[in-house]
Amino acid sequence: MTTLHALYGPRLQAAAAAMGLDISNHQEKALIDYLGHLQRWNRTYNLTALRDPEQMLIQHLFDSLAVVRPIIDLLDKHTVNPVIVDVGSGAGLPGVVLAIMNSGATLHCVDTVEKKATFIRYVAGALRLANLHAHHARIETLPSFGADIVVSRAFASLSDFVELAASHVHAQGWMLAMKGQEPKDEIAALHRDTIWRATRVVSLQVPELDARRCLVWMTQEGTV
């Protein structure tokens, strides 16, 4: 994967700097190796609809990196040895990226597609990510992780996300949903139908991506 490192390394460092991230050489290597594994596996196992390596770099890797700074800032203020659950993780986005960028956190990636969970387990071994774990299951069938954060990326509506996965976050924890433009109708439905509240909607700037991205922060009513 030496060619990938030469091709993507400078762009990855530039993108990280634009997002306020300081990526070590070890993290840079792990992120690019992960992208290489994803590209190779995808040719056979169809883990993601994106085929073009450029699109994978921007729409998968950079997009997932965009939530690292907000999550690290939250955890640094409130949590030691945090637990994060990535629901509907697919090929590990953003879970694998979060595991690489926050070695002190335990990451659980959950997906209903067995080959995707198998790929994440492979990546955990290949990249020596002892903090990364994959689960082939429906999130609502698993015992509670008692997580500090449950995150999803283009997984479901906010109300459905809460209904399926809220049992996995502890009482003072957060549910974070990565979305495109601000989902105002989904937020209204969430407030109408659940005890969860969207307390913040943070605009995400993804380098080289000409599209809107945001992160919706949700907590249980009365815990803010």
Buried (B, 14 or more C-beta within 10 A) or exposed (E): BEEBBEBBBEBBBEBBEBBEBEBEEEBBBBBBBBBBBBBEBBEEBEBBEBEEBEEBBBBBBBBBBBBBBBBBEBBEEEBEEBBBBBBBBBBBBBBBBBBBBBBEBBBBBBBEBEBBBBBBBEBBEEBEBEBBBBBBEEBEEBEEBEBBBBBBBEBBBBBBBBBBBBBBBBEEBBBBBBBEEBBEEBBEBBBEEBEBBBEBBBEBEBBEBEEEBBBBBBBBEEEE
